[in-house]
Amino acid sequence: MISNESLLSASIATLHKEYPYINQFLEAYPFLSRQPHDQPLARILLELESQDEDLAFDAQSFLNQMREFIVQMQEFLGQNEGNVEVITVLPGRDKHGNPEAYESVELLKGTVTSIVGPTGSGKSRLLADIEWVAQGDTPTGRSILVNNRPPDTDWRFASGRKLVAQLSQNMNFVMDLEVEEFLMLHARSRMVNDAETLVQRIIAKANELAGEKFGPQTPITALSGGQSRALMIADTAILSSSPVVLIDEIENAGIDRRKALELLIREEKIVLMATHDPILALMADQRIVISNGGIAKLIVTTPEEKLMLSELEHYDRKMMAFRNQLRIGGLLHELKES
Amino acid sequence: MNLITISGPPSSGKTSVIIKTAAQLMQKGLKVAAVKFDCLHTDDDIAYERAGIPVKKGLSGALCPDHYFVSNIEAVVDWGLQNQFDVLVSESAGLCNRCSPYIKEIMAVCVIDNLSGINTPKKIGPMLRMADIVVITKGDIVSQAEREVFAARVHAVNPAAMVMHINGLTGQGAFELASLLMTGRREITSLKGSKLRFSMPSALCSYCLGETRIGASYQMGNVKKMNMEEQP
């Protein structure tokens, strides 16, 4: 266990050597970098005492926070990531207090589950239950198991690692950065070892998903809707710390949705997808039907349904061809039957 | 009564988060009231009233809002005690990044939003660094990557805090915040003798007293000068 005393006797140089990630924490205290790096911290803090008010600096809380940061980082780096194999949703009750009529829903890693139901039926609450790792303590009374038991990790408060990552149509990039810079920033905040390789892989994958190509130097805010979606999905699949990915519809424009799902599956994510698009719903292994705030039933996609998928995809391609015909300025009836 | 101090930069979503969280607390049968501290103008009291939350508002006008807050919080607490509220939420806008409105042993929540820029966590002083809970809002409109980067930055300046995401429009996450607040609750009967977690920004110069003229000869008291030479 690290003590405040041991931190006080260390110099800034030693801290950097022993805890390479301490940089992230010290960045918020730029005035410290102007202090001699070879002096014990205790001495530096003593020197700073006279300016505490000006710097809005409190040595005691600084020390406590630094210790907390190191302890958490050591835990974070020591833990085996990607170890969530299965999430189980145990029944609670619907909006009227009726018990939910299913036994349990299992969400396995590398599989896709779609969620269907009218707006306001309780899709968000289901997600929130999973994210909060509900233990019968939410309005639905549901319980969530992680790897078949009540979770031992404190998923609720671990700020470095949330259970659920989210992708929705309303999300936009807002940072003023180029694609590569942006991904490097994300990679650094996740403290991965081979950041550069990962970043290149994300760009390559995103380009496979996107209809139109983009380069590492494209500003992220200049990406088209389809390109943004592709980059968000590739980034979430490869770099996000969260084992569960929630997708709120993927519009059928400028992105290969089948490839997008395949990428998430290959990266062993547990994929949940709220959708009313029959093609997407059929790409899922199972679907949860929600009504009145409760899970009404769980349908496993049948072989008959899977057969319909190719028919639906045929119509889909046809629509795409018409759309393309419009884009290039042609007449719709001139499009040949495919 | 439980006192909860909530603070955060202007327009970060404090009022929305409080109203959505209060609704959850009221569903559990608790009596919730609020006090809104601001500088020149606020309509948030109307929003609170509409939500059925008794509210007092205080406008600091020409004074530092932080100083105004600390000089008035005791009377506000007495008001809450007299009315037998279970939970009293004080909301104050962090109008300068040096704001420091938290009180020792009183639950402190900082609300900050994903759109404020990734360097913002570094710029905010005690208001973020000394909070017990940090609520991040507006996560529904930025990418997952940006949410993760922002949360990591918040974590770097306040590793001890619990960090959570709330959507102020839909209220997603408010139930969870309400449960957290109730787990960490602490009954108080007075603020007499309580102490601030950190000293407030200070000012005591001729401009505080209404001076408007510019020039060294008009500057008296606690005056601080930029060092123009040392900077590159």
Interface residues (C-beta under 8 A of the other chain):
Chain A: Q24 F25 E27 A28 E53 D54 A56 D58 S61 N64 Q65 E68 F69 Q72 S124 A128 W132 D137 T138 P139 R156 F157 S159 G160 K162 A165 Q166 L167 S168 N170 M171 N172 F173 V174 M175 F182 L183 L185 H186 S189 R190 S228 M232 D235 T236 L239 S240 S241 S242
Chain B: R98 S100 N114 L115 I118 P121 K122 G125 P126 R129 M130 G139 D140 I141 V142 S143 Q144 A145 E146 E148 V149 A151 A152 R153 V154 H155 A156 V157 N158 P159 A160 A161 M162 V163 M164 H165 T170 Q172 G173 F175 E176 S179 F198 S199 P201 S202 K224
